Amino acid sequence: SDSTYQSAAHSLVGPGRLIRTIRKGAWVELHVTLEGPGDRVARIYRALREAVLDGRLAAGDRVPASRDLAGQLGVARGTVTAAYDRLTAEGFLESRPGSGTYVADVSLEAPAGSGRRRARPGAVRPLPLWDGQARPPTPHNRRLHDLSIGLPDPALFPLEVWRRLVSAQLRRSRLEEATYGGRGSFRLQSEIARFLGLSRSVVASAEDVVVTAGAQQAIDLVARVLVAPRTVVAVEDPGYAAVHRLLETHRAVLRGVPVDDEGLVVDALPPEARLVYVTPSHQFPTGVSMSLSRRTALLRWAAERDAVVLEDDYDSEYRYSRQPVEPLQSLDRDGRVVYVGTFSKSLLPALRTGFLVPPRSLTPALREAKRVTTWEGDLTTQGALAEFLAEGHHAAHVRRATRVYRERRALVLDGLGRLDDVLRVVPSVAGLHVCARFRDEATDDRALVARAAARGVRTEALSDHHRDEPPRPGLAIGFAGIEAEEIPGAMARLVSAVRG
C-alpha cells in the first residue's frame, strides 16, 4: 500500500520529482511534473509520456526499474508497474528481458498539443526597438557554389596544433590560474600587442589591449562607454549592417555617409556626429582602401569636432600587394582612434576572440564595461591563442592561407573579367572578398542574386548593404570559402545569370 511510505518528501503532492535514468551508459536526472488530475498511475504515465514526446527522454534511454522508481517517488511498486504497462502497450516503452525497460523509438506523429516543449507565449513584450527583429538563419544549401563573403576556409586551420595547445591549457595548474579576479588574458594581450606592432604598425603595449569575444563585443563595449541615447553616430553607406543594428540597440542615431573609390567621404560627415565607424583598410563591403588624404582628413575632422573614430580592421591580414595599408591608429596623434580587430577571419569564427586598442583615456572604462558583462571571457581559448601567437603559428597560417586565397581570388577576378562590359571591379588589395558594381545603375542586383541562386551560386547584392544613400547595385563575392577547382564552374554560372 502507498500508505507504507511515510516520508512526506516522497509524496506526490509537490510540483515534481527528479528521477534517475540512464543515457548512453551514464546516470542522468530527469525532472518530471507529477501534478494534475487522475490517480498516481495516471500521473506517472502522463509525466513519462510527455517526457518521451518532447524529447527529454530519447529512444534508447533506460528508465529505472519499477522497484527503483517506486522508491524514488514514494509509491507502491505496483503503481509504477501499471504506468509502465500502459506506456509499453502504447509503444512508448519496450521491455528487454534481462536488461531492463527502455524508451522506444517513437516515430508516430505526436498528437495535437504534444511535441517539443516551448516557452509560453507570454504577456510581456520587448521595447519597440527589439520587437519583430528576430531573423531566422538562412539555410545553408551545400549544393550551392558558396561565394558568400566573410567566410574563411576552416580546412586551412592547423587543427592538430590547436588541439595540442588547448589540451595544455586544460591542465589543472592552468585552470587554477583562471579566476574571476585575475588577469588571465594578460599573456594574450602581450602577444596581440606584439603581433599588431609587427604586422600592422599599431602602437600598443600589453596594457593597451582589451581582449573581447569577437569584434562585435568589442564594438558593443565602445558603445557602452561612449554612446548615450540620441548620440549621433556616422557609419559607412554601404556598410556592415550587424554593427549598425548593434549601435541602434544603444539608442544611437545613425547617419549613413557615402563611400567612393577613396573610402568614406569625409566632407559628407554630419557635424553633430560624436562617433564615426569605419573599415578603412578593406571597406565593407566595397573593398576599397581609404586613401591617405582621406585618413588624415578624417583624423583632422575628429580632432576639430571632439569625436572618436572606431576603426574596424576585420580582415586586412590577407594582403595581395606588397604595399601595406596603414591603419588609422598608427597615424593618430591626438588619441581619437579606437582600433578593433578579430581572429575570426584570420583563424576561425568559432574562436570568438577579438580585441580593442583604445586611447589610454578610455581603457579603464572599457575594462570595467567588460568586467560587468563577461568578466575575463574564455580563458582556455585565450591561453591557447597566446601560445599559438607566441610559437609563430598564426603568422605561418596567414602566409599559407594567403597563398591559397590569392589563387582563389585570381580565379574570381578572371571570371569577372568576362563581365567587363557589365560590371566594374572595385580595386582592393586585401581581405576575403571582392566587389563589382554594375555599370548600369538601374540593374536590380537583388533579382540577379536570386537568379544566380537558382543556378546554384550563392553571392550577395550590394544594395542589401546600403542604409541611407540611394543603393548602387553591385555584387559582393567571397572567395575564401570555396575550393579553387569549384570557382571556374561557379563563375560560369554567375556569368550566365548576369547575362540572363
Secondary structure, 3 states (H helix, E strand, C coil): CHHHCCCHHHCCCCCCEEEEEEECCEEEEEEECCCCCCCHHHHHHHHHHHHHHCCCCCCCCEECCHHHHHHHHCCCHHHHHHHHHHHHHCCCEEEECCCEEEECCCCCCCCCCCCCCCCCCCCCCCCCCCCCCCCCCCCCCCCCEECCCCCCCHHHCCHHHHHHHHHHHCCHHHHHHCCCCCCCCHHHHHHHHHHHHHHHCCCCCHHHCEEECCHHHHHHHHHHHHCCCCCEEEEEECCCHHHHHHHHHCCCEEEEEEEECCEECHHHCCCCCCEEEECCCCCCCCCCCCCHHHHHHHHHHHHHHCCEEEEECCCCCCECCCCCCCCHHHHCCCCCEEEEEECCCCCCHHHCCEEEECCCCCHHHHHHHHHCCCCCCCHHHHHHHHHHHHCCHHHHHHHHHHHHHHHHHHHHHHHHHHHCCCEEECCCCECCEEEEEECCCCCCHHHHHHHHHHCCEECEEHHHHCCCCCCCCEEEEECCCCCHHHHHHHHHHHHHHHHC
